[in-house]
Amino acid sequence: MKKELENEVLMVDVNEKVPMKRAIPLSIQHLFAMFGASILVPILFNIDPTTVLFFNGIGTLLYAFITKKGIPAYLGSSFAFLAPTFLLLGEGYSFQSIQGGFVISGFVFSIVAIIVGFTGTGWINKLFPPAAMGAIVTIIGLELASNAADMAGFPVGGTNSPELNPTWVVVSMVTLGTVILCNVLLRGFLKVIPILIGVVVGYITAYFMGLVDFSAINNAAFFTVPQIKLAKFEMTPILTILPATFVVVAEHIGHLKVTSSIVGRDLTKDPGLHRSLLGDGLSTMVSGMFGSVPTTTYGENIGVMALTKVYSVYVICGAGLISIVLGFSGKLSALISTIPTPVVGGVSLLLFGTIATSGLRTFIEEKVDYSKSRNLILTSVIFMVGLSGITLSIGVVELKGMGLAAVVGIALNLAFLIFDKLGIMNEEA
C-alpha cells in the first residue's frame, strides 16, 4: 500500500501504478542498475548487446505476465553461463550452437518449475547440497580468471604467453580501481551502479590512451533491428551448458527470498515460486532460440527497490519496455561495440572473482560442516575435477571444467543418498 508522510512517498506496493512523471525516471534507474553488468555478457561473447537488451526486455515482460504481475523482477543477462560458453567458443563451436544449449537449459529450468509446483524445493537441496553447490559456483568464477587477466593486458603464463601490455594494464587498472572505490565509498543509488561507473571512467581513460575508435558510431544508423539468429542444437554444447541451469535455479530462489523480505510478504507462495521459475525458464528459452543469452533475476535491481522503497511491477515493466526500445538503436549498439577490451578486463577481474566468492559464501552461510566426511569429499572432489583440466569424452560429447564437476558432484551425492537409505553410512546425514 502507498504510504505518504509530508507529501513524500515512502513506499509503493507491488501492484500499484506510479504516475508517468515518476515512473519514467524510476524505470530508467532500474535500467541503469543492470546496464553495466547485463551488457558485459554480450560484449564478452562478441554478440550484439542491443539484441540482448531487446530480449532482456521481452523476458521481463513475459516474466511479469507469467507471475500475474505479482513479482517485481527485471531479467538481465546471466553470468552463470560464462565459463561453459567460453570453453565452447574456445573449442570452435559457433554461438548459434551454444544458443541451443541455452534453449535446453531454459527448457529444463521450466521443467524444474513445474516439478517445484507439485513437490517444493526439497529435492533440489538434496541433489545439490551446499557442499556441492558452493564448490560448483566457485569453479565458475575461478575458471574465468585467465580470461580476465588476458583481457586486462596481463600475460597468463606459459612459454608462448604474450608480454604485458602497459597501455591495456593502465586502462584496466583504472577501471578496476574505479569499480572498487565506488563499491566502498559511494552511498545510495550510486553504490548500486559501480560497474556502470567503472565502464564509463575506463572508457574515458581508454579514449585518452588512444584505444577508442568512433568511426563505427559515426557510420551507424539511428535505427536498426535486433540481430535474430536461430539456435542450432548439438549434443556437446547442450551437455556442457546444462549443469549451469541448477546454479541459476539456486540463485533465482535466493533472489526471490530476498525480494519477499523487501516487499514484506512471501512471494514464493503467492504468486508462487513455480511461476517465478517458469517465467525465468521460458525467458531463457526465447532468448536462446533467437540469438540472445540466458536470463536471470538481478540483485542490482533488488537493491534499487530496497533503496527507493518503490516495488511497483509497473516500474519494472517500464524498464523492460525501455530495454526493448534500445534494442532498435543502431547508435547505441555501435557505442557499446567501441568499449575497448581492457575496460571489460578491468571489470572482469573483480566480477569473476565475486562469482567465485559467492560460492565460498555458500559454505559460510549454510554452515557446511567439514567434520563430516561426505561434505569434505564432495567439495574436494568437485574442486579437483573442475579445476584440474580433466576431460571426459563420451562419443562426440566432451565434458570438463564446471560441467564435469557438476556431473561428478551429482553422482557422488546420489551414491551417498543411496548409502543413507541402505543404512550403511558411518555418519548421519
Buried (B, 14 or more C-beta within 10 A) or exposed (E): EEEEEEEEBEBBBBBBEBEEEBBBEBBBBBBBBBBBBBBBBBBBBEBBBBBBBBBBBBBBBBBBEBBEBBBBBBBBBBBBBBBBBBBBBEEEBBBBBBBBBBBBBBBBBBBBBEBBBEEEBEEBBEBBBBBBBBBBBBBBBBBBBBBBBBBBBBEEEEEEEEEEBEBBBBBBBBBBBBBBBBBEEBEEBEBBBBBBBBBBBBBBBBBEBEBBEEEBBEEBEEEBEBBEBEBBEBBBBBBBBBBBBBBBBBBBBBBBBBBBEBBEEEBBEEBBBBBBBBBBBBBBBBBBBBBBBBBBBBBBBBBBBBBBBBBBBBBBBBBBBBBBEBBBBBBBBBBBBBBBBBBBBBBBBBBBBEBBBBBBBBBEEBEBEBEBEBBBBBBEBBBEBBBEEBEEEEEEBBBBBBBBBBBBBBEBBEEBBEBBEEEEBEEEE
